[in-house]
Amino acid sequence: MSEKCVLVDLERSVKSGYITYWKPNKMGYTRNLNEAGIYDNEQGKKIAAEDFDNRTVVINQSVIDNILI
């Protein structure tokens, strides 16, 4: 099974002072982790690589899970 990830938009996060996640299907942004899109790791890496400003960061779901323990 492919590892899952969430995407963080650094520009919005830095400007607002809150972590800003991509929503599912690249349909906007949210500050609520529960509303964040869960992407396949490969898909997340592709989306981040296509960000011409390099302001999208891939965070593996396992990292988030370990923080929430």
C-alpha positions as CSV (number, residue, x, y, z in Angstrom):
1,M,0.0,0.0,0.0
2,S,1.3,3.4,-0.9
3,E,2.2,5.8,1.9
4,K,-0.2,8.8,2.2
5,C,0.7,12.5,2.7
6,V,-0.8,15.9,3.1
7,L,0.4,19.0,1.3
8,V,1.3,22.3,3.1
9,D,1.3,25.6,1.3
10,L,4.3,27.5,2.8
11,E,3.4,30.9,1.4
12,R,-0.1,30.9,3.0
13,S,1.3,29.3,6.2
14,V,4.1,31.9,6.7
15,K,1.8,34.9,5.8
16,S,-1.0,33.8,8.1
17,G,1.1,32.3,11.0
18,Y,-1.0,29.1,10.7
19,I,-0.3,25.8,8.9
20,T,-2.3,25.9,5.7
21,Y,-3.0,22.5,4.0
22,W,-4.2,21.8,0.5
23,K,-7.8,20.4,0.4
24,P,-8.7,17.2,-1.4
25,N,-8.5,17.2,-5.2
26,K,-6.5,20.5,-5.1
27,M,-9.7,22.3,-4.4
28,G,-8.4,25.1,-2.2
29,Y,-6.8,25.4,1.2
30,T,-7.7,24.9,4.9
31,R,-6.1,25.5,8.2
32,N,-7.9,22.5,9.7
33,L,-5.9,19.2,9.4
34,N,-9.2,17.2,9.5
35,E,-10.2,19.0,6.2
36,A,-6.8,18.5,4.5
37,G,-6.6,16.3,1.4
38,I,-4.9,13.0,1.8
39,Y,-2.8,12.3,-1.2
40,D,-0.8,9.2,-2.4
41,N,2.8,10.0,-1.7
42,E,3.7,9.9,-5.4
43,Q,0.8,12.2,-6.3
44,G,1.9,14.6,-3.6
45,K,5.5,14.7,-4.8
46,K,4.3,15.3,-8.3
47,I,2.0,18.2,-7.2
48,A,4.9,19.7,-5.2
49,A,7.3,19.4,-8.1
50,E,4.8,21.2,-10.4
51,D,4.7,24.2,-8.0
52,F,6.8,26.7,-9.9
53,D,7.4,28.7,-6.7
54,N,8.5,25.6,-4.7
55,R,6.1,26.6,-1.9
56,T,4.4,23.3,-1.5
57,V,5.7,20.8,1.0
58,V,4.9,17.1,1.2
59,I,4.4,15.8,4.8
60,N,4.1,12.0,5.1
61,Q,1.0,10.9,7.0
62,S,3.3,8.8,9.3
63,V,5.0,12.0,10.5
64,I,1.6,13.6,11.4
65,D,0.5,10.4,13.1
66,N,3.6,10.3,15.2
67,I,3.1,14.0,16.3
68,L,-0.5,13.3,17.2
69,I,0.3,10.4,19.5
